[in-house]
Amino acid sequence: MALIINHNIASMNAQRNLSMTSDKMGKTLEQMSSGLRINRAADDAAGLAISERMKSQISGMQQGLSNAQNGVSMVQTAEGGLSETTNILQRMRELTVQAGNSTLSSTDRTAIGEELTALRSQIDNIASQTTFNGQNLLNGSLAVTDAGTGTANAVDVVANSAHVTVSSIDVGHAEGNSTYTLAVSGGTNLKLSVTTGSVTKSETIAVSAMGQNATQALSFSNLGVTINLSHDNAAGNVGAAAIASGFDTTTVNTSATTSATWRVGANVGDNISLSFADMRSSALGNGSKLNTLIASNAAVSTTTKADTLLQSIDAAIGQVSTFRSQLGASQNQINSAVNSGSVAVQNLSAAQSQLADADIAKVSSQMVTQQIMQQAGISVLAQANSAPQAVLSLLKG
């Protein structure tokens, strides 16, 4: 090997290896201090892209869980107000039963009418004052209704001289201002679809044949739409395939000034909707509503009026009880979404951690190795730098 002084190849090699070791040491220290395996795109380009997508999903789902908790509070607020409305209706019924007794004087009936008027007024107060974050829950402003413009409303299936028609469409749990489209699927099945933004949701159910005076509810529970059917008095049966075919390509349209919809997931369409029914006295009762029947203290001035009012109050109690049961079902649905969302967040966080988080035990081991290599490199570099000094001994001779 030639003895030269213009180029110290051994020193250059030692410097290059020491520089590489220092770079590795820097990355290791960065991982140790940040706790992350990927600190920049150069560390793992593909892994960074996947990790960022997962982080977006996780943060969106966590916000969805928060939204769901707010939804539960909103439903509980409405149910709390209706609890007192039920108590008032029970008291009104008690008074009306009392007014059905012919032994009462006109003064007694006026006194009962005064209390009934006050109680009816309180029902309206509860409906107007039950709010959540500025939104009124019980005055009908958050109600989703069937717009009546969908072609499904007019379906009349005729077979064997019998008719099956739509008696009503319940969209209490559907999304407001939306168009739901029906399509035959597999002959005797119906598929209901709705598109929100760029996301299409659908649900398929089986249709049953119907006989004389029969009824059937086509319940698309996941989408919140129920189509109620009725068979006329004719003896002929109407088959399931005929009913399904009759609804093919028809639509159900919903309307709402605003709608109660909770985004419980990270993506468009991850919603739970609920129609908050009108619980004012003007919406409660059968036939004539409570606000009409209890317009003054003469509401039970006769036993006939008392009997009419009693029937309307019974209907009102049924309406409130039904809506309270819907609120309870929706609360359970939201709680289920919270539970499943929490599991999804946990599992997705674990997957994202595998990609992006540093294994501290492994990194610590690597750091020890790199520290030894760095110290060895410095020592070797010092020896390589001193090697050309051997030429001085030749020059001295």
C-alpha positions in Angstrom: 0.0 0.0 0.0 1.4 3.4 -1.0 2.2 5.9 1.6 0.6 9.2 0.5 -0.3 12.5 2.2 -2.5 14.3 -0.4 -5.5 12.1 0.2 -6.3 10.3 3.5 -8.7 7.6 2.2 -9.0 5.9 5.6 -10.0 9.2 7.2 -12.5 9.9 4.4 -14.0 6.4 4.9 -14.2 6.9 8.7 -15.9 10.3 8.2 -18.5 8.9 5.8 -19.4 6.1 8.2 -19.4 8.4 11.2 -21.8 10.8 9.2 -24.1 7.9 8.5 -24.1 6.8 12.1 -24.8 10.4 13.2 -27.8 10.6 10.8 -29.2 7.4 12.2 -28.6 8.6 15.7 -30.5 11.9 15.0 -33.5 10.0 13.6 -33.4 7.6 16.6 -33.3 10.6 19.0 -36.2 12.2 17.1 -38.3 9.1 17.4 -37.4 8.8 21.1 -38.4 12.4 21.8 -41.6 12.5 19.7 -42.8 8.9 20.3 -43.5 8.7 16.6 -42.0 6.3 14.0 -43.1 8.6 11.2 -42.1 12.2 11.8 -41.9 13.3 8.1 -43.0 11.9 4.8 -39.5 10.7 4.0 -39.6 8.3 7.0 -42.4 6.2 5.4 -44.3 7.9 2.5 -47.0 5.2 2.1 -47.3 4.8 5.8 -47.8 8.5 6.3 -50.6 8.7 3.8 -52.4 5.7 5.4 -51.9 7.1 8.9 -53.2 10.5 8.0 -56.4 9.0 6.5 -56.9 7.0 9.7 -56.3 10.1 11.9 -59.1 11.9 9.9 -61.5 9.0 10.5 -60.6 8.8 14.2 -61.1 12.5 14.8 -64.3 12.5 12.8 -65.7 9.5 14.7 -64.7 11.1 18.1 -66.7 14.2 17.1 -69.5 12.0 16.0 -69.6 10.5 19.5 -69.8 14.0 21.0 -72.6 14.8 18.6 -74.4 11.6 19.7 -74.1 12.5 23.4 -75.7 15.9 22.6 -78.5 14.0 20.8 -79.1 12.0 23.9 -79.4 15.1 26.0 -81.7 16.7 23.4 -84.0 13.6 23.5 -84.0 13.5 27.3 -84.9 17.2 27.4 -88.0 16.5 25.3 -89.0 13.4 27.2 -88.7 15.3 30.5 -91.1 17.9 29.3 -93.6 15.3 28.1 -93.5 13.6 31.4 -95.2 16.6 33.0 -97.6 16.8 30.0 -98.7 13.3 30.7 -99.3 14.2 34.3 -101.4 17.2 33.2 -103.5 15.0 30.8 -104.1 12.5 33.6 -105.4 15.3 35.8 -107.6 16.6 33.0 -109.0 13.1 32.5 -109.8 12.9 36.2 -111.6 16.2 36.1 -113.5 15.2 32.9 -114.7 12.0 34.5 -115.9 14.0 37.5 -117.8 16.3 35.1 -119.6 13.3 33.7 -121.5 13.1 36.9 -125.0 14.7 36.6 -125.0 15.6 40.3 -122.7 18.6 39.7 -124.1 22.1 39.7 -123.4 24.7 37.1 -121.0 26.4 39.5 -119.2 23.1 40.0 -118.8 22.7 36.3 -117.5 26.2 35.8 -114.9 25.6 38.5 -113.8 22.4 36.8 -113.7 24.3 33.5 -111.5 26.9 35.0 -109.0 24.3 36.1 -109.2 22.5 32.7 -108.4 25.9 31.0 -105.4 26.5 33.2 -104.1 23.0 32.6 -104.6 23.3 28.8 -102.6 26.6 28.9 -99.8 24.8 30.8 -99.6 22.1 28.1 -99.0 24.9 25.6 -96.4 26.5 27.9 -94.5 23.3 28.2 -94.6 22.9 24.4 -93.2 26.4 23.8 -90.7 26.4 26.6 -89.1 23.0 26.1 -86.0 24.0 24.2 -82.5 22.7 23.6 -79.7 25.1 22.5 -82.4 27.5 21.3 -84.3 25.0 19.3 -87.9 24.3 20.3 -88.6 20.6 20.6 -92.3 20.3 21.1 -94.1 22.9 19.0 -93.7 21.0 15.7 -90.8 23.1 14.3 -88.6 20.0 14.2 -91.2 17.7 12.8 -90.5 15.7 9.6 -93.7 15.0 7.7 -94.8 13.2 4.5 -95.0 15.9 1.9 -97.8 14.1 0.1 -96.2 14.7 -3.2 -94.5 11.3 -3.6 -96.1 8.8 -6.1 -96.2 6.1 -3.4 -99.0 7.9 -1.7 -101.4 7.1 -4.7 -100.5 3.4 -5.2 -103.6 1.2 -5.8 -102.7 -2.4 -6.4 -105.6 -4.3 -8.0 -105.8 -8.1 -8.1 -108.7 -10.6 -8.0 -111.2 -7.7 -7.9 -109.5 -6.5 -4.7 -107.6 -3.3 -3.9 -104.6 -2.7 -1.7 -104.0 1.0 -1.0 -101.7 3.2 1.1 -103.5 4.3 4.3 -100.7 6.4 5.7 -96.9 7.0 5.4 -94.9 7.5 8.6 -91.6 9.4 8.1 -91.1 10.3 11.8 -87.6 8.9 11.8 -86.7 9.9 8.2 -84.5 12.8 7.0 -86.4 16.0 6.1 -86.7 17.4 2.6 -85.5 14.2 1.0 -86.8 11.9 -1.8 -86.9 8.1 -1.0 -87.2 5.8 -4.1 -88.8 2.3 -4.1 -87.7 -0.5 -6.4 -88.7 -4.2 -6.8 -85.9 -6.5 -5.6 -86.2 -10.2 -6.1 -89.9 -10.3 -7.1 -91.4 -10.1 -3.6 -89.0 -7.7 -2.0 -88.9 -3.9 -2.0 -85.8 -1.7 -1.7 -86.0 1.8 -0.5 -83.1 4.2 -1.3 -82.2 7.8 -0.5 -79.2 9.9 -1.6 -77.7 12.5 0.8 -74.9 14.4 -0.9 -72.8 11.7 -2.6 -73.9 8.9 -0.3 -76.8 6.5 -1.1 -78.3 4.5 1.7 -80.8 1.6 1.0 -82.8 -1.0 2.8 -84.6 -4.1 1.5 -87.6 -5.8 3.1 -89.9 -8.7 2.2 -93.5 -8.0 1.2 -96.4 -10.3 2.3 -99.6 -11.1 0.5 -102.8 -9.6 1.8 -106.3 -10.9 2.2 -109.7 -9.3 2.9 -109.5 -6.3 5.3 -105.9 -7.1 6.1 -103.3 -4.5 6.9 -99.5 -4.5 6.4 -96.7 -2.1 7.5 -93.8 -1.9 5.1 -91.3 -0.8 7.7 -87.9 0.4 6.5 -86.7 0.9 10.1 -83.1 1.8 9.2 -84.2 4.6 7.0 -87.1 5.7 9.2 -89.9 5.2 6.7 -93.0 3.1 7.2 -95.7 2.6 4.5 -99.0 1.4 6.0 -101.2 -0.6 3.6 -104.8 -1.7 3.8 -106.9 -4.3 1.8 -110.5 -3.5 1.0 -113.5 -5.6 1.9 -113.2 -7.7 -1.3 -112.6 -11.4 -0.7 -109.8 -11.7 -3.3 -106.2 -12.0 -2.2 -103.5 -9.6 -3.5 -100.1 -11.4 -3.9 -96.8 -10.1 -2.6 -95.3 -9.8 -6.1 -98.2 -7.7 -7.2 -97.8 -5.4 -4.2 -94.1 -5.0 -4.7 -94.6 -4.4 -8.4 -97.1 -1.7 -7.7 -94.5 0.3 -5.7 -91.7 -0.1 -8.3 -90.1 3.3 -9.1 -92.5 5.2 -6.8 -91.2 7.8 -4.3 -91.9 9.1 -0.8 -91.1 12.8 -0.3 -90.5 14.3 3.1 -90.7 17.9 4.2 -89.4 19.8 7.2 -88.7 23.4 8.0 -85.7 22.1 10.0 -84.9 18.6 11.0 -83.5 16.8 14.1 -80.5 14.9 12.6 -77.5 13.9 14.5 -74.2 13.1 12.7 -73.0 10.1 14.8 -70.1 9.1 12.5 -67.2 10.4 10.5 -68.8 10.4 7.0 -71.7 11.9 5.1 -74.8 9.9 5.7 -73.8 8.6 9.2 -76.9 10.2 10.6 -79.8 9.4 13.0 -82.9 11.4 12.4 -86.1 11.9 14.5 -89.2 13.9 14.0 -90.2 15.9 17.1 -94.0 15.9 17.0 -96.2 18.9 17.8 -97.3 18.5 21.4 -99.4 21.6 21.7 -103.1 21.4 22.7 -103.9 22.4 19.1 -102.3 19.1 17.9 -103.6 16.8 20.7 -106.9 14.9 20.6 -109.1 13.2 18.1 -111.5 15.1 15.9 -111.8 18.4 17.7 -108.5 19.1 19.4 -108.0 20.1 23.1 -107.6 23.8 22.4 -111.0 23.8 20.7 -112.8 21.7 23.3 -111.3 23.6 26.2 -111.6 27.1 24.8 -113.3 28.5 28.0 -114.5 27.5 31.4 -117.7 26.1 29.7 -115.7 23.1 28.4 -117.7 20.6 30.6 -120.9 22.6 31.1 -122.8 19.5 30.1 -122.2 15.8 30.4 -122.3 15.5 26.6 -119.4 18.0 26.4 -117.6 16.0 29.1 -118.0 12.8 27.2 -116.6 14.3 24.0 -113.7 15.9 25.9 -113.0 12.6 27.6 -112.6 10.8 24.3 -110.2 13.5 23.0 -108.1 13.4 26.2 -107.8 9.6 25.9 -106.5 10.1 22.3 -104.1 12.9 23.5 -102.7 10.6 26.2 -102.1 7.9 23.5 -100.4 10.5 21.3 -98.0 11.6 24.0 -97.3 8.1 25.2 -96.5 7.0 21.6 -94.2 9.9 21.1 -92.5 9.3 24.4 -91.9 5.7 23.4 -90.4 6.9 20.1 -88.1 9.2 22.1 -87.0 6.3 24.2 -86.3 4.1 21.2 -84.3 6.9 19.5 -82.3 7.3 22.7 -81.5 3.6 22.7 -80.5 3.9 19.0 -78.2 6.8 19.7 -76.6 5.0 22.7 -76.0 1.9 20.4 -74.3 4.2 17.9 -72.1 5.6 20.7 -71.1 2.1 21.9 -70.3 0.8 18.4 -68.5 4.1 17.5 -66.3 3.8 20.7 -65.3 0.3 19.7 -64.5 1.5 16.1 -62.4 4.4 17.5 -60.5 2.1 19.7 -59.7 -0.4 16.9 -58.8 2.3 14.4 -56.6 4.0 16.9 -54.8 0.7 17.5 -54.2 0.3 13.7 -53.0 3.9 13.4 -50.6 3.4 16.3 -49.1 0.3 14.7 -48.3 2.5 11.7 -47.1 5.8 13.2 -46.0 5.2 16.8 -42.4 4.3 17.6 -41.6 1.1 19.5 -39.6 2.7 22.3 -38.0 -0.6 23.4 -36.8 -1.3 19.9 -35.6 2.3 19.4 -33.8 2.3 22.7 -31.9 -0.8 21.7 -31.0 0.8 18.3 -29.8 4.0 20.1 -27.3 2.0 22.3 -25.9 0.3 19.2 -25.6 3.7 17.4 -23.9 5.3 20.4 -21.3 2.5 20.4 -20.8 2.9 16.7 -20.5 6.6 17.0 -17.8 6.3 19.7 -16.0 3.7 17.7 -16.2 5.9 14.6 -14.7 8.9 16.4 -11.9 6.7 17.7 -11.1 5.3 14.2 -11.3 8.7 12.7 -8.7 10.0 15.1 -6.4 7.1 14.3 -6.9 7.6 10.5 -6.1 11.3 10.8 -2.9 10.5 12.6 -1.7 7.9 10.2 -0.1 10.3 7.6 2.2 11.6 10.4 4.3 8.5 9.7 5.7 10.3 6.6 7.5 12.7 9.0 9.8 9.9 10.2 11.0 9.4 6.6 11.6 13.1 6.1 13.7 13.3 9.3 16.0 10.6 8.0 
